[in-house]
């Protein structure tokens, strides 16, 4: 048995050695120490239970310590927790791939299992660039997107995040130079749609793919936009021979009220990325799906393989839990549950719009966002939320919540009170 450390010793070791995301080293803000989690609650040392309003960065849609997912993990780990995917295969990965093809928009047919959302975007970009090289058009090497997006923290994904004011602006001089349209308006604007069509046509000779987050832009600003823009992109990409990539890492598996955000528009991309909620928050896993056209195009090239293979690709443990999570979601009236959360968020945040310093309040599916007129003081925001018994993680000028789908009405009301308290603190 390892020796047990008290809270102060653990936090001191954390401060000295652990580099937390989006933070300096050593850290300036002391993190909360989570001892366990169950349902929608995190048990925090020295604080007590906090309702998780973040689904652990949008992934734990079924809450924590769920018996169905626990059983899937225990059952699989007794068979094998991992085996390499090169030259081998196994039932959990095969069944997961088949299920993803079944539930995602047609005509996505082929599944590359990755180990994180950022890697799935890297794979999507590599697929698109290699496709054009394989079919004899190697000049098509750039990507086109709109501002306000976020696609991950590795190299190619950073290049299609917002280059001005985004968290990766530091690297704008070193990253590949992509083509950017203005951020999409919330409501459909024909003039903006025309500019999208024009930009795609103008750069079609050099653009391999358009990549966007459909309907909801996540960590780039939590903006919502009309699904009609997805139809504009599909039509323009088809007209100008450009591939279309949807990054559904944050929006997939019901978060926006449809199983995938693309379903709001009835549009299918050539390549789709999924992650986050894929395993219900249990293990890291993502996937990149593509059409037969993309896969066949790569196969006819000088290099007929996609030279990418993460060590933990197709991990059996993650695959088994992902399959169980998808079946758990589809085996219930998830649409009604997300609608219930949407109604609760609308009602619970309705009066927040009248607070001083609040610029906007917006809700879609199980997503609630309050935008302030200034950046949030993170330490003060955390204290305000914890006083209300809730865990929230604001960023920039945004106080938002993406609760687990199993969040009850009383807990959801408490989350809304915490969002209000943070907005008032801001």
DRENDO-1510 file (C-alpha; in Angstrom, 1 decimal, always signed):
<recs>
REC; n; res; u; v; w
REC; 1; UNK; +0.0; +0.0; +0.0 .
REC; 2; UNK; +1.4; +3.4; -0.9 .
REC; 3; UNK; +1.6; +5.8; +2.0 .
REC; 4; UNK; -1.4; +8.1; +2.5 .
REC; 5; UNK; -0.7; +11.8; +2.2 .
REC; 6; UNK; -2.8; +14.5; +3.8 .
REC; 7; UNK; -4.4; +17.2; +1.9 .
REC; 8; UNK; -1.7; +19.8; +2.4 .
REC; 9; UNK; +1.0; +17.4; +1.4 .
REC; 10; UNK; -0.8; +16.4; -1.8 .
REC; 11; UNK; -1.5; +20.0; -2.8 .
REC; 12; UNK; +2.1; +21.0; -2.1 .
REC; 13; UNK; +3.3; +18.2; -4.3 .
REC; 14; UNK; +0.8; +19.2; -7.0 .
REC; 15; UNK; +2.0; +22.8; -6.9 .
REC; 16; UNK; +5.7; +21.7; -7.2 .
REC; 17; UNK; +5.3; +19.0; -9.9 .
REC; 18; UNK; +2.0; +18.9; -11.7 .
REC; 19; UNK; +1.4; +21.1; -14.7 .
REC; 20; UNK; -2.3; +21.7; -15.1 .
REC; 21; UNK; -4.0; +22.6; -18.4 .
REC; 22; UNK; -3.9; +26.3; -19.5 .
REC; 23; UNK; -1.9; +27.2; -16.4 .
REC; 24; UNK; +1.6; +28.3; -15.4 .
REC; 25; UNK; +4.2; +26.2; -13.7 .
REC; 26; UNK; +4.1; +26.3; -10.7 .
REC; 27; UNK; +0.4; +27.0; -10.5 .
REC; 28; UNK; -0.9; +30.2; -9.1 .
REC; 29; UNK; -4.4; +29.0; -8.1 .
REC; 30; UNK; -4.7; +26.1; -5.8 .
REC; 31; UNK; -6.9; +23.3; -7.4 .
REC; 32; UNK; -9.6; +21.5; -5.5 .
REC; 33; UNK; -8.8; +17.9; -4.7 .
REC; 34; UNK; -11.4; +15.4; -5.8 .
REC; 35; UNK; -11.6; +12.3; -3.7 .
REC; 36; UNK; -14.4; +10.5; -5.5 .
REC; 37; UNK; -17.3; +11.1; -7.8 .
REC; 38; UNK; -20.8; +9.6; -8.1 .
REC; 39; UNK; -23.9; +10.6; -10.0 .
REC; 40; UNK; -23.5; +14.3; -10.7 .
REC; 41; UNK; -21.4; +15.0; -7.6 .
REC; 42; UNK; -17.7; +15.4; -7.0 .
REC; 43; UNK; -16.5; +14.8; -3.5 .
REC; 44; UNK; -13.9; +17.5; -2.8 .
REC; 45; UNK; -11.5; +17.3; +0.1 .
REC; 46; UNK; -12.2; +20.0; +2.7 .
REC; 47; UNK; -15.2; +21.3; +0.8 .
REC; 48; UNK; -17.8; +18.5; +0.5 .
REC; 49; UNK; -19.9; +17.5; -2.4 .
REC; 50; UNK; -20.1; +19.8; -5.5 .
REC; 51; UNK; -22.6; +19.3; -8.3 .
REC; 52; UNK; -20.6; +19.1; -11.5 .
REC; 53; UNK; -22.0; +21.6; -14.0 .
REC; 54; UNK; -19.2; +20.8; -16.6 .
REC; 55; UNK; -19.6; +17.1; -17.2 .
REC; 56; UNK; -15.8; +17.0; -16.8 .
REC; 57; UNK; -15.2; +19.2; -19.9 .
REC; 58; UNK; -18.4; +17.9; -21.6 .
REC; 59; UNK; -17.6; +14.2; -21.5 .
REC; 60; UNK; -19.4; +12.7; -18.5 .
REC; 61; UNK; -22.9; +12.7; -20.0 .
REC; 62; UNK; -24.1; +9.8; -17.8 .
REC; 63; UNK; -22.5; +11.2; -14.6 .
REC; 64; UNK; -19.9; +9.3; -12.6 .
REC; 65; UNK; -19.6; +5.8; -11.3 .
REC; 66; UNK; -22.4; +4.6; -13.5 .
REC; 67; UNK; -23.1; +0.9; -12.9 .
REC; 68; UNK; -23.5; +0.0; -16.6 .
REC; 69; UNK; -20.2; +1.7; -17.6 .
REC; 70; UNK; -18.5; +0.3; -14.5 .
REC; 71; UNK; -19.6; -3.2; -15.6 .
REC; 72; UNK; -18.3; -2.7; -19.1 .
REC; 73; UNK; -14.9; -1.6; -17.8 .
REC; 74; UNK; -14.6; -4.4; -15.3 .
REC; 75; UNK; -15.7; -7.0; -17.8 .
REC; 76; UNK; -13.2; -5.9; -20.4 .
REC; 77; UNK; -10.2; -5.4; -18.1 .
REC; 78; UNK; -10.6; -9.0; -17.0 .
REC; 79; UNK; -10.2; -10.1; -20.7 .
REC; 80; UNK; -7.6; -7.6; -21.8 .
REC; 81; UNK; -7.0; -3.9; -21.1 .
REC; 82; UNK; -4.9; -3.3; -24.2 .
REC; 83; UNK; -3.5; -4.9; -27.3 .
REC; 84; UNK; -1.8; -3.2; -30.2 .
REC; 85; UNK; -4.0; -2.5; -33.2 .
REC; 86; UNK; -1.4; -3.0; -35.9 .
REC; 87; UNK; -2.0; -6.4; -37.5 .
REC; 88; UNK; -4.5; -7.3; -34.7 .
REC; 89; UNK; -8.2; -6.6; -34.1 .
REC; 90; UNK; -10.7; -7.3; -31.4 .
REC; 91; UNK; -14.5; -7.4; -30.8 .
REC; 92; UNK; -14.9; -4.2; -28.8 .
REC; 93; UNK; -13.2; -2.0; -31.5 .
REC; 94; UNK; -15.1; -3.7; -34.4 .
REC; 95; UNK; -18.4; -3.4; -32.7 .
REC; 96; UNK; -17.7; +0.2; -31.8 .
REC; 97; UNK; -16.8; +1.1; -35.3 .
REC; 98; UNK; -19.9; -0.6; -36.7 .
REC; 99; UNK; -22.1; +1.3; -34.2 .
REC; 100; UNK; -20.5; +4.7; -35.1 .
REC; 101; UNK; -21.2; +4.0; -38.8 .
REC; 102; UNK; -24.8; +3.1; -37.9 .
REC; 103; UNK; -25.6; +6.3; -35.9 .
REC; 104; UNK; -23.6; +8.9; -37.8 .
REC; 105; UNK; -24.9; +10.6; -41.0 .
REC; 106; UNK; -24.7; +8.8; -44.3 .
REC; 107; UNK; -22.4; +8.2; -46.1 .
REC; 108; UNK; -19.7; +8.0; -43.4 .
REC; 109; UNK; -18.5; +4.4; -43.6 .
REC; 110; UNK; -14.9; +4.1; -42.3 .
REC; 111; UNK; -13.7; +4.7; -38.8 .
REC; 112; UNK; -10.2; +5.6; -37.6 .
REC; 113; UNK; -10.0; +5.2; -33.8 .
REC; 114; UNK; -7.8; +7.9; -32.2 .
REC; 115; UNK; -6.8; +8.6; -28.6 .
REC; 116; UNK; -7.9; +12.2; -28.2 .
REC; 117; UNK; -10.1; +14.8; -29.9 .
REC; 118; UNK; -7.0; +16.8; -31.1 .
REC; 119; UNK; -5.5; +13.7; -32.6 .
REC; 120; UNK; -8.8; +12.9; -34.4 .
REC; 121; UNK; -8.6; +16.4; -36.0 .
REC; 122; UNK; -5.0; +15.8; -36.9 .
REC; 123; UNK; -6.1; +12.6; -38.6 .
REC; 124; UNK; -9.0; +14.3; -40.4 .
REC; 125; UNK; -6.6; +16.9; -41.8 .
REC; 126; UNK; -4.1; +14.3; -42.9 .
REC; 127; UNK; -6.9; +12.3; -44.6 .
REC; 128; UNK; -8.0; +15.4; -46.6 .
REC; 129; UNK; -4.5; +16.4; -47.6 .
REC; 130; UNK; -3.5; +12.9; -48.6 .
REC; 131; UNK; -6.7; +12.4; -50.5 .
REC; 132; UNK; -5.9; +15.3; -52.8 .
REC; 133; UNK; -2.3; +14.3; -53.2 .
REC; 134; UNK; -3.4; +10.8; -54.1 .
REC; 135; UNK; -5.8; +11.9; -56.8 .
REC; 136; UNK; -3.3; +14.1; -58.4 .
REC; 137; UNK; -4.0; +17.6; -56.9 .
REC; 138; UNK; -1.2; +18.1; -54.4 .
REC; 139; UNK; -1.6; +21.9; -54.5 .
REC; 140; UNK; -4.8; +21.6; -52.3 .
REC; 141; UNK; -3.0; +21.9; -49.0 .
REC; 142; UNK; -4.8; +24.6; -47.1 .
REC; 143; UNK; -7.9; +24.6; -44.8 .
REC; 144; UNK; -10.8; +27.0; -44.7 .
REC; 145; UNK; -12.8; +27.7; -41.6 .
REC; 146; UNK; -14.6; +30.6; -39.9 .
REC; 147; UNK; -13.3; +32.6; -37.0 .
REC; 148; UNK; -14.4; +31.8; -33.4 .
REC; 149; UNK; -13.6; +28.2; -33.7 .
REC; 150; UNK; -11.6; +25.8; -31.6 .
REC; 151; UNK; -10.3; +22.4; -32.7 .
REC; 152; UNK; -7.7; +21.3; -30.2 .
REC; 153; UNK; -4.2; +22.0; -29.0 .
REC; 154; UNK; -2.0; +20.0; -31.3 .
REC; 155; UNK; -0.4; +21.6; -34.4 .
REC; 156; UNK; -2.9; +21.4; -37.3 .
REC; 157; UNK; -5.9; +21.9; -35.0 .
REC; 158; UNK; -4.3; +25.0; -33.6 .
REC; 159; UNK; -4.0; +26.4; -37.1 .
REC; 160; UNK; -7.7; +26.4; -37.6 .
REC; 161; UNK; -8.5; +27.9; -34.2 .
REC; 162; UNK; -9.3; +31.6; -34.2 .
REC; 163; UNK; -5.9; +33.3; -35.0 .
REC; 164; UNK; -6.9; +36.6; -33.3 .
REC; 165; UNK; -7.7; +36.6; -29.6 .
REC; 166; UNK; -7.8; +32.8; -29.5 .
REC; 167; UNK; -5.7; +30.8; -27.0 .
REC; 168; UNK; -3.3; +29.9; -29.7 .
REC; 169; UNK; -2.6; +33.4; -31.1 .
REC; 170; UNK; +0.9; +33.1; -29.8 .
REC; 171; UNK; +1.7; +30.6; -32.6 .
REC; 172; UNK; +0.2; +32.5; -35.5 .
REC; 173; UNK; +3.5; +33.1; -37.1 .
REC; 174; UNK; +4.6; +29.5; -37.0 .
REC; 175; UNK; +1.4; +27.6; -37.8 .
REC; 176; UNK; +0.3; +26.8; -41.3 .
REC; 177; UNK; -1.6; +29.8; -42.8 .
REC; 178; UNK; -5.2; +28.9; -43.3 .
REC; 179; UNK; -8.1; +30.7; -44.9 .
REC; 180; UNK; -10.6; +32.3; -42.5 .
REC; 181; UNK; -14.1; +33.7; -43.0 .
REC; 182; UNK; -15.7; +36.0; -40.4 .
REC; 183; UNK; -17.4; +34.2; -37.5 .
REC; 184; UNK; -20.9; +33.1; -38.5 .
REC; 185; UNK; -23.8; +35.2; -37.3 .
REC; 186; UNK; -26.3; +33.6; -34.9 .
REC; 187; UNK; -29.2; +34.0; -37.4 .
REC; 188; UNK; -29.1; +33.1; -41.0 .
REC; 189; UNK; -27.8; +36.0; -43.1 .
REC; 190; UNK; -27.9; +35.5; -46.9 .
REC; 191; UNK; -25.1; +38.1; -47.4 .
REC; 192; UNK; -22.8; +36.2; -45.1 .
REC; 193; UNK; -23.8; +33.0; -46.9 .
REC; 194; UNK; -22.8; +34.6; -50.2 .
REC; 195; UNK; -19.4; +35.6; -48.7 .
REC; 196; UNK; -18.8; +31.9; -47.7 .
REC; 197; UNK; -19.7; +30.7; -51.1 .
REC; 198; UNK; -17.4; +33.3; -52.7 .
REC; 199; UNK; -14.5; +32.5; -50.4 .
REC; 200; UNK; -14.7; +28.8; -51.0 .
REC; 201; UNK; -14.8; +29.4; -54.8 .
REC; 202; UNK; -11.9; +31.9; -54.6 .
REC; 203; UNK; -9.6; +29.4; -52.8 .
REC; 204; UNK; -10.9; +26.1; -54.1 .
REC; 205; UNK; -7.6; +25.6; -56.1 .
REC; 206; UNK; -5.6; +25.5; -52.9 .
REC; 207; UNK; -8.1; +24.4; -50.2 .
REC; 208; UNK; -8.3; +20.7; -49.3 .
REC; 209; UNK; -11.2; +21.0; -46.9 .
REC; 210; UNK; -13.5; +23.3; -45.0 .
REC; 211; UNK; -13.5; +22.4; -41.3 .
REC; 212; UNK; -16.1; +23.8; -38.8 .
REC; 213; UNK; -17.8; +23.0; -35.5 .
REC; 214; UNK; -21.4; +22.6; -36.6 .
REC; 215; UNK; -24.1; +24.7; -34.9 .
REC; 216; UNK; -22.1; +25.4; -31.7 .
REC; 217; UNK; -18.6; +26.7; -31.5 .
REC; 218; UNK; -17.1; +25.4; -28.3 .
REC; 219; UNK; -14.0; +26.7; -26.5 .
REC; 220; UNK; -13.5; +29.4; -29.1 .
REC; 221; UNK; -16.4; +31.4; -27.6 .
REC; 222; UNK; -19.5; +29.2; -27.1 .
REC; 223; UNK; -21.3; +30.8; -30.0 .
REC; 224; UNK; -24.4; +29.3; -31.7 .
REC; 225; UNK; -25.2; +29.7; -35.4 .
REC; 226; UNK; -27.9; +28.8; -37.8 .
REC; 227; UNK; -27.8; +25.2; -39.1 .
REC; 228; UNK; -28.6; +26.6; -42.5 .
REC; 229; UNK; -24.9; +27.6; -42.9 .
REC; 230; UNK; -24.0; +23.9; -42.9 .
REC; 231; UNK; -26.2; +23.4; -46.0 .
REC; 232; UNK; -24.4; +26.4; -47.6 .
REC; 233; UNK; -21.0; +24.9; -46.9 .
REC; 234; UNK; -22.1; +21.5; -48.2 .
REC; 235; UNK; -23.4; +23.0; -51.4 .
REC; 236; UNK; -20.4; +25.2; -51.9 .
REC; 237; UNK; -17.9; +22.4; -51.2 .
REC; 238; UNK; -19.7; +20.1; -53.7 .
REC; 239; UNK; -19.7; +22.9; -56.3 .
REC; 240; UNK; -16.0; +23.7; -56.0 .
REC; 241; UNK; -14.6; +20.2; -55.3 .
REC; 242; UNK; -13.6; +20.8; -51.6 .
REC; 243; UNK; -14.0; +18.3; -48.8 .
REC; 244; UNK; -16.1; +19.2; -45.8 .
REC; 245; UNK; -15.1; +18.2; -42.2 .
REC; 246; UNK; -17.4; +18.5; -39.2 .
REC; 247; UNK; -15.7; +18.6; -35.8 .
REC; 248; UNK; -18.4; +17.1; -33.5 .
REC; 249; UNK; -16.1; +16.4; -30.6 .
REC; 250; UNK; -18.0; +18.8; -28.3 .
REC; 251; UNK; -21.5; +18.6; -30.0 .
REC; 252; UNK; -21.8; +14.9; -30.6 .
REC; 253; UNK; -24.0; +12.4; -28.7 .
REC; 254; UNK; -27.0; +14.6; -28.1 .
REC; 255; UNK; -25.5; +17.7; -26.5 .
REC; 256; UNK; -27.3; +20.1; -28.8 .
REC; 257; UNK; -30.7; +18.3; -28.9 .
REC; 258; UNK; -29.9; +16.2; -31.9 .
REC; 259; UNK; -27.6; +13.1; -31.8 .
REC; 260; UNK; -25.1; +15.0; -33.9 .
REC; 261; UNK; -25.2; +18.7; -34.6 .
REC; 262; UNK; -25.1; +18.0; -38.4 .
REC; 263; UNK; -28.6; +16.4; -37.9 .
REC; 264; UNK; -30.0; +19.9; -37.3 .
REC; 265; UNK; -29.3; +20.7; -41.0 .
REC; 266; UNK; -29.8; +17.2; -42.5 .
REC; 267; UNK; -26.2; +17.5; -43.9 .
REC; 268; UNK; -23.4; +14.9; -44.0 .
REC; 269; UNK; -19.7; +15.8; -44.1 .
REC; 270; UNK; -17.0; +13.9; -45.9 .
REC; 271; UNK; -15.1; +13.6; -42.6 .
REC; 272; UNK; -16.4; +13.8; -39.1 .
REC; 273; UNK; -14.5; +13.9; -35.7 .
REC; 274; UNK; -16.1; +12.7; -32.5 .
REC; 275; UNK; -14.7; +12.4; -29.0 .
REC; 276; UNK; -15.4; +13.7; -25.4 .
REC; 277; UNK; -18.7; +12.0; -24.6 .
REC; 278; UNK; -17.8; +9.0; -26.7 .
REC; 279; UNK; -16.8; +7.0; -23.6 .
REC; 280; UNK; -19.1; +8.8; -21.2 .
REC; 281; UNK; -16.1; +10.4; -19.6 .
REC; 282; UNK; -14.4; +7.2; -18.5 .
REC; 283; UNK; -11.4; +7.0; -20.8 .
REC; 284; UNK; -9.7; +9.0; -23.5 .
REC; 285; UNK; -10.9; +8.0; -27.0 .
REC; 286; UNK; -11.9; +9.7; -30.2 .
REC; 287; UNK; -12.7; +8.8; -33.8 .
REC; 288; UNK; -12.4; +10.1; -37.3 .
REC; 289; UNK; -15.0; +8.9; -39.7 .
REC; 290; UNK; -14.9; +9.3; -43.5 .
REC; 291; UNK; -16.7; +8.4; -46.7 .
REC; 292; UNK; -15.8; +5.7; -49.2 .
REC; 293; UNK; -14.7; +8.5; -51.6 .
REC; 294; UNK; -12.0; +9.7; -49.1 .
REC; 295; UNK; -10.8; +6.2; -48.2 .
REC; 296; UNK; -10.7; +5.0; -51.8 .
REC; 297; UNK; -9.0; +8.1; -53.0 .
REC; 298; UNK; -6.2; +7.6; -50.5 .
REC; 299; UNK; -5.9; +3.9; -51.4 .
REC; 300; UNK; -5.2; +4.8; -55.1 .
REC; 301; UNK; -2.3; +7.0; -54.2 .
REC; 302; UNK; +1.5; +6.5; -54.4 .
REC; 303; UNK; +1.4; +5.8; -50.7 .
REC; 304; UNK; -1.9; +3.9; -50.4 .
REC; 305; UNK; -2.0; +3.8; -46.5 .
REC; 306; UNK; -2.8; +6.4; -43.9 .
REC; 307; UNK; +0.5; +6.6; -42.0 .
REC; 308; UNK; -0.9; +7.2; -38.6 .
REC; 309; UNK; -1.1; +4.8; -35.7 .
REC; 310; UNK; -1.4; +5.9; -32.1 .
REC; 311; UNK; +0.0; +3.3; -29.6 .
REC; 312; UNK; -3.3; +3.1; -27.9 .
REC; 313; UNK; -5.4; +3.1; -31.1 .
REC; 314; UNK; -8.5; +1.0; -30.7 .
REC; 315; UNK; -7.8; +0.4; -27.0 .
REC; 316; UNK; -10.1; -2.5; -26.0 .
REC; 317; UNK; -11.0; -1.0; -22.6 .
REC; 318; UNK; -12.0; +2.4; -24.1 .
REC; 319; UNK; -13.8; +0.7; -27.0 .
REC; 320; UNK; -15.9; -1.5; -24.6 .
REC; 321; UNK; -16.8; +1.4; -22.5 .
REC; 322; UNK; -17.6; +3.6; -25.5 .
REC; 323; UNK; -19.9; +1.0; -26.9 .
REC; 324; UNK; -21.6; +0.7; -23.5 .
REC; 325; UNK; -22.0; +4.5; -23.3 .
REC; 326; UNK; -23.6; +4.8; -26.7 .
REC; 327; UNK; -26.0; +1.9; -26.0 .
REC; 328; UNK; -26.9; +3.4; -22.7 .
REC; 329; UNK; -27.6; +6.7; -24.3 .
REC; 330; UNK; -29.7; +5.3; -27.2 .
REC; 331; UNK; -31.5; +2.9; -24.8 .
REC; 332; UNK; -33.3; +5.8; -23.1 .
REC; 333; UNK; -35.3; +8.8; -24.2 .
REC; 334; UNK; -32.1; +10.9; -24.3 .
REC; 335; UNK; -33.9; +13.5; -26.5 .
REC; 336; UNK; -36.5; +14.2; -23.9 .
REC; 337; UNK; -33.8; +14.4; -21.2 .
REC; 338; UNK; -31.8; +17.0; -23.1 .
REC; 339; UNK; -35.0; +18.9; -23.8 .
REC; 340; UNK; -35.8; +18.9; -20.1 .
REC; 341; UNK; -32.3; +20.3; -19.4 .
REC; 342; UNK; -32.8; +22.9; -22.1 .
REC; 343; UNK; -36.1; +24.0; -20.5 .
REC; 344; UNK; -34.5; +24.1; -17.0 .
REC; 345; UNK; -31.6; +26.2; -18.3 .
REC; 346; UNK; -33.8; +28.6; -20.1 .
REC; 347; UNK; -36.0; +29.1; -17.0 .
REC; 348; UNK; -33.1; +29.1; -14.5 .
REC; 349; UNK; -31.0; +31.7; -16.5 .
REC; 350; UNK; -33.9; +33.9; -17.8 .
REC; 351; UNK; -33.3; +36.7; -15.3 .
REC; 352; UNK; -29.5; +36.6; -15.5 .
REC; 353; UNK; -29.7; +38.7; -18.7 .
REC; 354; UNK; -30.8; +41.7; -16.6 .
REC; 355; UNK; -27.7; +41.7; -14.4 .
REC; 356; UNK; -25.2; +44.4; -14.7 .
REC; 357; UNK; -22.3; +43.4; -16.9 .
REC; 358; UNK; -24.1; +40.6; -18.7 .
REC; 359; UNK; -24.0; +40.9; -22.5 .
REC; 360; UNK; -25.9; +37.8; -23.5 .
REC; 361; UNK; -27.6; +34.6; -22.3 .
REC; 362; UNK; -28.0; +31.7; -24.7 .
REC; 363; UNK; -29.2; +28.2; -24.3 .
REC; 364; UNK; -29.3; +25.3; -26.8 .
REC; 365; UNK; -29.9; +21.7; -25.8 .
REC; 366; UNK; -27.9; +20.9; -22.6 .
REC; 367; UNK; -25.7; +24.0; -23.0 .
REC; 368; UNK; -26.2; +27.2; -21.1 .
REC; 369; UNK; -24.0; +30.3; -21.7 .
REC; 370; UNK; -23.8; +33.7; -20.0 .
REC; 371; UNK; -21.4; +36.1; -21.7 .
REC; 372; UNK; -20.1; +39.1; -19.7 .
REC; 373; UNK; -18.7; +42.4; -20.8 .
REC; 374; UNK; -15.3; +41.6; -19.2 .
REC; 375; UNK; -13.1; +38.6; -18.5 .
REC; 376; UNK; -14.0; +36.5; -15.5 .
REC; 377; UNK; -11.8; +36.6; -12.4 .
REC; 378; UNK; -11.2; +32.8; -12.2 .
REC; 379; UNK; -10.4; +32.6; -8.5 .
REC; 380; UNK; -13.4; +34.7; -7.5 .
REC; 381; UNK; -15.6; +32.8; -9.9 .
REC; 382; UNK; -14.6; +29.5; -8.4 .
REC; 383; UNK; -15.3; +30.7; -4.9 .
REC; 384; UNK; -18.7; +32.0; -5.9 .
REC; 385; UNK; -19.7; +28.7; -7.6 .
REC; 386; UNK; -18.4; +26.6; -4.7 .
REC; 387; UNK; -20.4; +28.7; -2.2 .
REC; 388; UNK; -23.4; +27.5; -4.2 .
REC; 389; UNK; -22.3; +23.9; -4.0 .
REC; 390; UNK; -21.4; +23.7; -7.7 .
REC; 391; UNK; -18.3; +23.2; -9.8 .
REC; 392; UNK; -18.0; +25.5; -12.8 .
REC; 393; UNK; -15.0; +26.4; -15.0 .
REC; 394; UNK; -15.6; +29.8; -16.7 .
REC; 395; UNK; -13.1; +31.1; -19.3 .
REC; 396; UNK; -12.5; +34.5; -20.8 .
REC; 397; UNK; -15.8; +36.4; -20.6 .
REC; 398; UNK; -18.0; +33.3; -20.5 .
REC; 399; UNK; -19.8; +31.6; -17.6 .
REC; 400; UNK; -21.3; +28.4; -18.9 .
REC; 401; UNK; -22.6; +25.0; -18.0 .
REC; 402; UNK; -22.9; +21.7; -19.8 .
REC; 403; UNK; -24.3; +19.4; -17.2 .
REC; 404; UNK; -24.5; +15.6; -17.3 .
REC; 405; UNK; -27.8; +14.4; -18.9 .
REC; 406; UNK; -28.7; +12.7; -15.6 .
REC; 407; UNK; -28.8; +16.0; -13.7 .
REC; 408; UNK; -32.1; +16.3; -11.8 .
REC; 409; UNK; -34.3; +19.3; -11.8 .
REC; 410; UNK; -33.3; +20.5; -8.3 .
REC; 411; UNK; -29.6; +20.1; -9.1 .
REC; 412; UNK; -30.1; +21.9; -12.4 .
REC; 413; UNK; -31.7; +24.8; -10.6 .
REC; 414; UNK; -28.8; +24.9; -8.2 .
REC; 415; UNK; -26.4; +25.0; -11.2 .
REC; 416; UNK; -28.3; +28.0; -12.6 .
REC; 417; UNK; -28.0; +29.7; -9.2 .
REC; 418; UNK; -24.3; +29.2; -9.3 .
REC; 419; UNK; -24.0; +30.6; -12.8 .
REC; 420; UNK; -26.0; +33.6; -11.6 .
REC; 421; UNK; -23.7; +34.0; -8.6 .
REC; 422; UNK; -20.6; +33.8; -10.8 .
REC; 423; UNK; -22.1; +36.4; -13.2 .
REC; 424; UNK; -22.8; +38.7; -10.3 .
REC; 425; UNK; -19.2; +38.2; -9.0 .
REC; 426; UNK; -18.0; +39.1; -12.5 .
</recs>
